[in-house]
Structure formats: C-alpha cells, structure tokens
Amino acid sequence: MPTRFRWATIALIVALIVINYIDRSAISYAVTPLQKEFGISTAEYGIVSSVFAIGYMVFAFLSGPLVDRFGTRRVLLTAILLFSLCTALTPLAGGFVGLLLIRLVLGAAEAPAFPAASRTASRWLPRAERGFALSLIGGVAVSGSLLIAGPLLTQLIGAIGWRGMFWTMCALGLLWAVVAAGLLASTPDDSRRVNDAERALIAAGQDAAEQQSAPRRTDWRSLFTNRNLWIVAVGYFSWGFMFWGFMYWLPQYLSTAFGLSLKAVGAFAIAPWAVGIVGALIGGFLVDRIYRRTRSVRSRFTIMGVALLLSGASLIPVFLDPTLTVALISISAGVGFGFVTGGIWWVASIDAEPSQPATAAGFADAAFALAGIVAPLAMGFIVAGTGTFTSGFITMSILAVIGALAMLLGTREPSHSDGAPTPARTEAEAV
C-alpha cells in the first residue's frame, strides 16, 4: 500500500505560497504609519511598491536554474529565511533608501517560490495528479491569501501595532522553515517517509527526464526555442495583466464609479477572489480528468484557451456603464474564469521542459511578473488620461483574447523521446 507523503509535501508548498503573498502585501496595510515614521511621500511609496516587482521579475527568471541545480529544499529554506528577515527589517528601514533596498531584496527572495513549486510537482507527482496540486498552489493559495490578508493583517495591527504585524509575519515564515527542515525533501528518493510503493506510483506517471535528480546545466537553447513555453509566457502575461490590474485598481474603481465607502469597498472587493478559489479548483479538476482520458499535453492549452476567452468575454458588460451588481458579477466571472488557469501554467511549463521544470516555470513567472509592472502603470495612465476605467477593461479583454488564441491555435503536442507515458493507464496510477 503506497504512502501518501507526496500530499504532505504539496501542503507545505501551499502554506509557503500563502505566507509569501501575505508577506508581500503586508506593507500596503501599513502605508500611513510608514510614511509618517520615515517621511516618505506618496510618489516615493509608489516607487517602493514597483521595485518589489522588478526584483521579483529578475529573480523569477534567474532562480529557476538554481532550483533545478540545487533542489527545492535548499533553495526554499534559504529563500524563506531571507524574505522573513526582510519582513522583520521593514519597520527598521530608517527611510526611503532603506525601504527601497529591503523591498528589492524581498522581491528577489520571494521569486523562487513558484519555480520551486513546479519542480516539486514534477518530481513528487505523476502527471495525472499535477493539475489539482498546482491549482491549489497557483490558484487557491494565491486567491485565498488575498481573501485572508486584509482581515488578518488589520487585526494584527490593531492588537500589536504595525511593527508587531511585520515581526509576526517574520515569525510565521521562520516557523515554516523549522517544519520544512524536518519534512521537506527535494525528491521522493531523498525522503525516509515515502515507501517503495509510493515511489513506484510516482515514477510510473513521469517522463524519464523527470526521474533524474542529479544537478545539470541549464540548457538555454532548448528554453528559448521552445514554442509551447513562449506561448505559456504570452498567455500568462495576458492573464497577469487582468490579475494585477484588478488587484491594484479594483478598490478605486468601485469607490469612484459607484461612490462606495472604504468599508463597502472592502466588503465588495473580496467577491472576485472568492470566485477565483472556485475557478482554480475547477481548473485543477478538469486538467487532471481530461489528461487521464486523453494523455494529451495539448489538452492543457485547450482548457486555458477556453478559460481566457470566457474571462475576456465576461468583462464586456463592464464596458457599458453597468450597475454595481452587473459590474461585480462581470468582474467576478472574469477573475473566476481566469483563475481556472491558475495552476495550469505550471503544469504546462513542466510539460514543455520536463528536464528543467523550475527554469521553465521561472521563465513563465517572469512574464507574469512583467505584467505586474506594466498593468498598474498602464491602468494609471489610462485612468488619468480618460477619466474612466473603460479603456483599461477593454485592454484586459483584448489581451485575454490574444492569449486564448495563442493557446488554442499556436501550441503543439510535444514528442518527448525520453520515455513519455503511454495512453494506457498504468497499474501504479490506478492505485
């Protein structure tokens, strides 16, 4: 009877992503005291916010090869210690320059999370289980953290002050590191808690390249000439523009378009992220179920393409001067359909480059991070130039359609010569 320790490993990664996202958003709940304490202007705070995304984008790309070379355990333990330290140092930054440097390092330190999560899924799970696992990591954990961050962080600030809030988040990261030091292993072969039956089950659903645990040099030529991986990056940027656009601008849209109070904005703004959790779970269920039946890697892109089309189409009512109810339903549907793809980006990255999954995931994550830089700026210029959000929503919709068409029309079924699973279901996968 196989053990199921692979799911304990996935649970550790889900917890890491939740901590990661709450940590990066914590500063937004302490803007006022930070500005008073350090004499930072609103413009300087905007620069501090942007520099995180720059550090994240650069190191999302660079951390992939590190994860593939040194393994997830070593890289993740180092990363969480570093970004927990940055969180603890934030109240002690002293001024604009100190805060700028801390946020830059924080972005770099948080960047390995998703490349490491992708390699973990590649080495710990058969292909037929990755969609659900990565939907938990890339969808439920992300949207769920956005749901709980506000209540959690504001309660902490009320109870122990804004400095205590940062130090509590640091302690939470250190607690994860202690637990992970005892439980996390880079591969099933490195773990004493996995029995032979579970190792056989995992191996039966993997390519030969995915069963290699020895460090290897990064094959940059293979990466940059991989058609499917480029399409993953294009699609992830298109979804990222919508994600980051709503993350930064949804509260202001609700406030200015409908005259809502701050309290009402907070209540209404959680709806899209709640629907996002549902979308992520549906996406994980569909991608695994369809793959088990078809054994088609391209089926991943079909699901993502259809989801992005529906996501872009869902925003059309927002172009037409809607009521609050219509706008909220439309935006929630757009975000929900978008989150159907939440974990599949990482599955598709692994499928595209099974021998270097973290590097491939870092490539895709860098495209998503680039959207995190472009979308807030573009939305800001659009709103300032036109006085409305309509053109911004149209841009989101157009990009979603472009990403969808690339997924549906441009991808190819890869032909791996390294022992890809055959369409017949193996006995181990049936257990």
C-alpha positions in Angstrom: 0.0 0.0 0.0 1.6 3.3 -1.1 2.1 6.1 1.4 0.7 9.5 0.5 3.5 11.7 1.8 3.6 13.5 -1.6 0.5 15.4 -0.5 2.1 16.5 2.8 4.9 17.9 0.6 2.3 19.7 -1.6 0.6 21.1 1.6 4.0 22.6 2.7 4.3 24.4 -0.6 0.7 25.7 -0.4 1.5 27.1 3.1 4.6 28.7 1.7 2.7 30.4 -1.1 0.1 31.8 1.4 2.9 33.2 3.6 4.6 34.6 0.5 1.6 36.5 -0.7 0.6 37.8 2.7 4.2 39.0 3.3 4.4 40.9 0.0 1.0 42.7 0.6 1.7 43.5 4.3 3.2 46.9 3.5 0.0 48.1 1.9 -1.7 47.9 5.3 1.0 50.0 7.0 1.3 52.8 4.4 0.2 55.6 6.7 2.4 54.8 9.7 5.4 54.0 7.4 5.0 57.4 5.7 4.8 59.2 9.0 7.7 57.3 10.5 10.1 57.6 7.6 8.9 60.8 6.0 8.1 59.1 2.7 6.0 60.8 0.1 3.2 59.2 -1.9 5.4 59.2 -5.0 8.2 57.5 -3.1 5.9 54.9 -1.8 4.8 54.2 -5.4 8.5 53.6 -6.3 8.9 51.3 -3.3 5.9 49.3 -4.5 7.3 49.0 -8.0 10.8 47.9 -7.0 9.4 44.8 -5.4 8.0 43.7 -8.8 11.3 44.4 -10.5 13.3 42.3 -8.0 10.7 39.6 -8.3 10.7 39.5 -12.2 14.5 39.4 -12.5 15.0 36.6 -9.9 11.9 34.6 -11.0 13.9 34.1 -14.2 17.3 33.5 -12.5 16.0 31.4 -9.6 14.7 28.6 -11.9 18.2 27.3 -12.8 19.2 27.5 -9.1 16.3 25.3 -8.2 17.0 22.8 -10.9 20.7 22.7 -9.9 20.5 22.7 -6.1 17.0 21.3 -5.5 13.9 22.7 -3.9 14.8 22.1 -0.2 18.0 24.1 -0.2 16.7 26.9 -2.3 13.3 27.3 -0.5 14.8 27.2 3.0 17.3 29.9 2.0 14.6 32.0 0.3 12.2 32.0 3.2 14.9 32.8 5.8 15.9 35.8 3.6 12.4 37.1 2.9 11.4 36.6 6.6 14.5 38.7 7.5 13.4 41.4 5.1 9.9 41.4 6.6 11.4 41.9 10.1 13.7 44.7 8.9 10.9 46.7 7.2 9.9 48.7 10.4 13.6 49.4 10.9 14.3 50.6 7.4 15.0 54.2 8.5 13.9 55.9 5.4 13.2 55.8 1.7 16.5 54.3 0.6 16.5 51.6 3.2 12.9 50.7 2.4 13.7 50.6 -1.3 16.6 48.1 -0.7 14.5 45.9 1.6 11.7 45.7 -0.9 14.1 44.9 -3.8 15.6 42.0 -1.8 12.2 40.9 -0.6 11.0 40.6 -4.3 14.2 38.7 -5.2 13.8 36.3 -2.2 10.2 35.5 -2.8 10.8 34.8 -6.5 11.9 31.1 -6.2 8.6 30.0 -4.7 6.8 29.1 -7.9 9.7 27.7 -9.8 10.4 25.5 -6.8 6.7 24.6 -6.6 6.8 23.5 -10.2 9.9 21.3 -9.7 8.3 19.9 -6.6 5.2 18.9 -8.6 7.4 17.5 -11.4 9.5 15.3 -9.0 6.8 14.4 -6.4 3.7 13.7 -8.5 2.7 11.7 -11.6 1.4 13.8 -14.4 -2.2 12.9 -13.8 -2.1 14.5 -10.3 -0.3 17.7 -11.1 -3.3 19.8 -12.2 -5.1 19.6 -8.9 -2.0 20.1 -6.9 -0.8 23.1 -8.8 -4.3 24.6 -8.8 -4.0 24.5 -5.0 -0.6 26.2 -5.2 -1.1 28.6 -8.0 -4.8 29.3 -7.7 -6.4 28.5 -4.3 -3.3 29.6 -2.3 -3.0 32.9 -4.2 -6.6 33.9 -4.2 -7.1 32.6 -0.7 -4.2 34.6 0.6 -5.8 37.7 -0.9 -9.0 36.9 0.9 -7.5 36.5 4.3 -4.6 39.0 4.2 -6.8 42.1 4.9 -8.6 40.7 8.0 -5.5 39.0 9.3 -3.1 41.9 8.9 -5.5 44.6 10.1 -6.4 42.5 13.2 -2.6 42.1 13.9 -2.1 45.9 13.6 -5.0 46.6 15.9 -3.7 44.1 18.5 0.1 44.6 18.4 0.8 47.6 16.2 2.1 47.9 12.7 5.7 46.9 13.7 4.4 43.9 15.5 2.5 42.9 12.4 5.7 42.7 10.4 7.5 40.8 13.1 4.7 38.3 13.5 4.8 37.5 9.7 8.6 37.0 10.1 7.9 34.6 12.9 5.4 32.7 10.7 8.0 32.3 8.0 10.6 31.1 10.5 8.1 28.5 11.8 7.5 27.2 8.2 11.3 26.9 7.9 11.5 24.8 11.0 8.7 22.5 9.9 10.1 22.2 6.4 13.6 21.5 7.7 12.2 18.3 9.2 9.8 17.3 6.4 10.7 18.8 3.0 12.8 16.8 0.6 13.7 17.7 -3.0 12.7 14.3 -4.3 10.8 11.2 -3.0 14.2 9.3 -3.1 15.5 11.8 -0.5 12.7 11.2 1.9 12.5 8.5 4.5 8.7 8.9 4.8 8.0 7.6 1.3 7.7 3.9 0.9 8.7 1.9 -2.3 5.0 1.6 -3.4 4.6 5.4 -3.4 7.9 5.9 -5.3 6.7 3.4 -7.9 3.4 5.1 -8.3 5.1 8.5 -8.8 7.7 7.1 -11.2 5.1 5.3 -13.3 3.5 8.7 -14.2 6.7 10.6 -15.1 8.9 11.0 -18.1 12.4 9.6 -17.9 13.7 13.2 -17.7 11.6 13.9 -14.7 13.1 11.0 -12.8 16.5 12.5 -13.0 17.5 14.1 -9.7 21.2 14.8 -10.4 22.1 18.5 -10.9 22.5 19.5 -14.6 23.5 22.6 -16.5 20.7 24.8 -17.8 20.0 24.3 -21.5 19.3 27.8 -22.5 18.9 27.0 -26.2 16.2 24.5 -25.5 14.4 27.0 -23.3 14.5 29.9 -25.7 13.5 27.8 -28.8 10.6 26.1 -27.0 7.4 27.1 -28.9 5.0 26.0 -26.2 6.9 27.7 -23.4 6.8 31.0 -25.3 3.0 30.6 -25.7 2.7 29.9 -21.9 4.6 33.1 -21.3 2.4 35.1 -23.6 -0.8 33.6 -22.1 0.4 34.2 -18.5 1.2 37.8 -19.3 -2.3 38.3 -20.7 -3.9 36.8 -17.6 -1.4 38.6 -15.4 -2.5 42.0 -16.8 -6.0 41.3 -15.7 -5.0 39.9 -12.3 -2.6 42.7 -11.4 -4.9 45.4 -12.9 -7.8 44.3 -10.6 -5.5 43.7 -7.6 -4.2 47.3 -7.7 -7.2 49.2 -9.1 -10.4 47.3 -8.2 -10.9 49.2 -4.9 -10.5 52.6 -6.6 -12.9 51.6 -9.4 -15.6 50.6 -7.0 -15.1 53.7 -5.0 -15.0 56.2 -7.8 -17.6 54.6 -10.2 -20.2 53.8 -7.5 -19.4 56.1 -4.7 -18.8 53.3 -2.1 -17.3 54.0 1.3 -14.0 52.3 2.3 -15.8 49.8 4.3 -18.2 48.9 1.5 -15.3 48.7 -1.0 -13.6 46.2 1.3 -16.7 44.1 1.5 -17.4 44.1 -2.2 -13.8 43.7 -3.4 -13.4 40.2 -1.9 -16.0 38.7 -4.3 -13.7 38.2 -7.3 -11.1 36.5 -5.2 -13.7 34.2 -3.6 -14.8 33.2 -7.1 -11.2 32.8 -8.0 -10.8 30.0 -5.5 -13.7 28.1 -7.1 -12.3 28.7 -10.6 -8.9 27.3 -9.5 -10.4 24.2 -8.1 -12.5 23.6 -11.3 -9.4 24.1 -13.4 -7.4 21.6 -11.4 -10.2 19.0 -11.6 -10.6 19.5 -15.3 -7.0 19.4 -16.3 -6.3 16.1 -14.5 -9.5 14.5 -15.6 -9.1 15.3 -19.2 -5.4 14.3 -19.2 -6.2 10.9 -17.7 -8.6 10.3 -20.6 -6.6 11.7 -23.5 -2.9 11.7 -22.4 -2.7 14.9 -24.5 -0.4 17.6 -23.2 -2.2 20.0 -25.6 -5.4 19.5 -23.7 -3.9 21.7 -21.0 -3.7 24.6 -23.5 -7.2 24.0 -24.7 -8.6 24.4 -21.2 -6.5 27.5 -20.7 -7.5 29.0 -24.0 -11.2 28.5 -23.5 -10.9 29.9 -19.9 -9.2 33.0 -21.1 -11.8 33.5 -23.9 -14.5 33.3 -21.3 -12.6 35.6 -19.0 -12.2 38.3 -21.6 -15.8 38.0 -22.7 -17.0 38.3 -19.1 -15.8 41.8 -19.0 -17.9 43.1 -21.9 -20.8 44.3 -19.6 -18.3 46.5 -17.7 -17.7 48.5 -20.9 -21.4 49.6 -21.0 -21.8 51.7 -17.9 -23.2 48.9 -15.7 -24.9 48.9 -12.3 -22.8 47.9 -9.3 -24.4 44.4 -9.3 -23.7 43.8 -13.0 -20.1 45.2 -12.7 -19.4 42.9 -9.7 -20.8 39.8 -11.4 -18.9 40.6 -14.6 -15.6 41.2 -12.9 -16.0 38.2 -10.6 -16.7 36.0 -13.6 -13.7 37.4 -15.4 -11.4 36.7 -12.5 -13.0 33.3 -11.8 -12.5 32.1 -15.4 -9.0 33.5 -15.3 -8.2 31.5 -12.2 -9.3 28.3 -13.9 -5.8 28.7 -15.5 -4.2 29.4 -12.1 -2.3 26.2 -11.6 -2.2 25.0 -15.3 0.5 27.5 -16.2 2.9 25.5 -14.1 1.7 22.1 -15.4 2.2 23.4 -19.0 5.7 24.7 -18.1 6.7 21.3 -16.8 5.3 19.6 -19.9 7.2 22.0 -22.1 10.6 21.4 -20.4 10.4 18.3 -18.2 14.1 18.1 -17.7 14.4 21.6 -16.3 10.9 22.4 -14.8 12.0 25.1 -12.4 13.8 27.0 -15.1 10.8 26.8 -17.4 8.5 27.9 -14.6 10.8 30.8 -13.8 10.6 31.9 -17.5 6.8 31.8 -17.3 6.7 33.5 -13.9 8.9 36.3 -15.2 6.2 37.1 -17.8 3.6 37.2 -15.1 5.8 39.5 -13.0 6.3 41.7 -16.1 2.5 42.1 -16.2 2.7 43.1 -12.6 4.9 46.0 -13.6 3.0 47.0 -16.7 -0.6 46.6 -15.7 -0.7 49.1 -12.7 1.2 51.7 -14.7 -0.9 51.2 -17.8 -4.2 51.4 -15.8 -2.9 54.5 -14.1 -2.1 56.3 -17.4 -5.5 55.2 -18.9 -7.5 56.4 -15.9 -5.5 59.7 -15.7 -5.9 60.3 -19.5 -9.5 59.3 -20.0 -11.1 59.8 -16.6 -12.6 56.4 -16.7 -11.6 52.7 -16.3 -13.3 51.6 -19.5 -10.3 51.6 -21.8 -8.4 49.6 -19.1 -11.1 46.9 -19.0 -11.1 46.8 -22.8 -7.3 46.3 -22.8 -7.7 43.4 -20.3 -10.3 41.8 -22.5 -8.2 42.2 -25.7 -5.1 40.7 -24.1 -7.1 37.8 -22.8 -8.4 37.0 -26.3 -4.9 37.3 -27.7 -3.6 34.9 -25.1 -6.5 32.5 -25.7 -5.9 32.4 -29.5 -2.2 31.7 -28.9 -3.2 28.8 -26.7 -5.8 27.3 -29.0 -4.1 27.8 -32.3 -0.3 28.1 -31.7 0.6 25.1 -29.4 1.8 21.7 -30.5 1.7 18.3 -28.9 5.3 17.7 -27.7 7.1 14.5 -28.7 9.4 13.5 -25.9 11.9 10.9 -26.7 12.7 10.2 -23.1 10.0 7.8 -22.2 6.7 9.7 -22.0 3.8 7.9 -20.5 1.7 5.9 -23.0 -2.0 6.4 -23.3 -2.7 3.2 -21.4 -3.2 3.8 -17.7 -0.6 2.1 -15.7 -1.3 -0.2 -12.8 0.5 2.1 -10.4 -1.6 5.1 -11.4 -4.7 3.1 -10.9 -3.9 2.6 -7.2 
